[in-house]
Amino acid sequence: MRLHRIEAVILRHMYELRHNTNHLINMLYFPVVNIVMWGFITIYLTNHQRLQPGLTSSLLGGVVLWGFFYGFQRDMGQGFLEEVWTRNLVSLFSTPLSVSEYINALVCVNLIKALIGLALESGIALLCYHFNIFPWLVEFIPFIAVLMFFGLSVGVVITSLIVRYGSRLESLAWSFAGVLMPFSCVFYPLKTLPVFLRPFALALPTTQSFEGMRQVLAGQGFSVVDFQWGLTLDAAYIALAILLFRRMFESARSRGLLIKME
C-alpha cells in the first residue's frame, strides 16, 4: 500500500468537493435541516406532552449520531458513483492503484465530511436547543467509531453491488440506511421492539451504539458490553464486506463490466 496513491485519490475528491455544490448540500444543508426539524419536534413534545428532559436529550443525541452514520455510509457509495458519473473508473483502475488504497482514501475523505456534519449538528443543537453533546463526547467517541466502521461495511457492500450489477442500483447509496433505521433503535430503547425483531436489532452495531448512547445520557456510565459487542459485529461485517467487494470487483473486471458502466 502506497501513501502517495491514497493522497492522490483524496486530493481528487477534495477538488470535487470544492467545485460541486451537491456535495456541499449533502454535507451541510441536510444535517442542518435534520437537527432543526427534530429540535422543533422535541420542543413541541416537551411543552405539550410533558416529555422528560432525559428523553429530549436521547432524541437529539440520536439525531446527531444517526446523521453521522447516514452521511458516512451514503458518501462511501456516492464516492464510487462519482467515478462512474465522471467516466473516470477505467482510468482510475488502469493505474497501479489497488482496491485497498482506493477504499482507504474514500474512508479518509468521507470521515472528514461526516465529522463536519456531526460538528455542525452538535453546534446547532447547543445554540438553539441547549443540548450540549460535548461533555459526553469522550464517552460517545467509541460509539461513533462503531457507527463509522458499520457505515464503512454498508458502503462497501453497496459499492460491490453497483460494481457487479451496474449503476441502476445507485439508489441504495441513499436508501439502504432507511431500511436499517427502524431496527437500530435510534430514538427508542431495544425493549420497544416486538420480541421477534429484537434478535435482528441486536445483530446491528447501530443498535449497540444507540443503546450505549442512551445509557451515557441517563447518567449510568459507559457501556463496555455495548461497545465490545458493536466492535465485534463491525469486525465481522467489514471482513465480509471486503471479501464481497473483491469478488464482485474481480468478476466485473473479468466480464468487462467496468467499461460498460461508463
PyMOL commands that set and color helices and strands:
alter all, ss='L'
color gray80, all
select helices_A, chain A and resi 3-19+21-48+53-85+89-93+99-129+134-165+167-169+172-183+190-192+195-202+205-217+224-255+257-260
alter helices_A, ss='H'
color red, helices_A
deselect
rebuild
show_as cartoon
